[in-house]
């Protein structure tokens, strides 16, 4: 059974993701549908902005 989410211009969506581009990968379709419906949308990136140190540590081995 498939349920379709009906979005309206009175809806508000908050997308919280750990890294930039995760919102596109995880919820891109939902974001597009929400914007087309006129819903209010905010995306929050929960990162401190630091780069992942593991590749550099691997090279230093």
C-alpha positions in Angstrom: 0.0 0.0 0.0 1.4 3.4 -1.0 0.3 6.6 0.8 0.9 9.9 -0.9 1.7 12.9 1.2 -0.5 15.8 0.3 1.3 19.1 0.8 -0.3 22.5 1.0 0.9 26.1 1.0 0.0 26.3 4.7 2.4 23.4 5.5 5.8 24.1 7.1 8.7 21.6 6.8 12.0 21.5 8.7 14.8 19.3 7.3 17.7 18.6 9.6 20.7 16.9 8.2 24.3 16.3 9.4 26.2 17.5 6.2 25.6 19.8 3.2 24.1 17.8 0.3 22.5 15.2 2.6 19.2 17.1 2.2 19.3 16.5 -1.5 20.3 12.9 -1.3 17.8 12.0 1.5 14.8 14.3 0.9 15.3 15.9 -2.5 12.0 14.7 -3.9 10.1 15.9 -0.8 11.8 19.3 -0.9 10.8 19.7 -4.5 7.2 18.7 -3.9 7.0 21.0 -0.9 8.3 24.0 -2.8 6.0 23.3 -5.7 3.1 23.2 -3.2 4.1 26.6 -1.8 5.0 25.2 1.6 7.5 27.0 3.9 10.8 25.1 4.0 13.9 25.4 6.1 17.0 23.2 6.0 19.3 23.0 9.0 22.9 21.6 8.6 24.1 20.2 12.0 27.8 20.4 11.3 30.7 22.4 12.8 32.2 22.9 9.4 35.4 20.9 10.0 36.6 18.7 7.3 36.9 15.0 8.0 40.5 14.4 9.3 40.6 10.7 8.4 41.9 11.0 4.8 44.8 13.1 6.0 45.6 10.8 8.9 45.6 7.9 6.4 48.1 9.7 4.2 50.4 10.5 7.2 50.8 6.8 8.0 
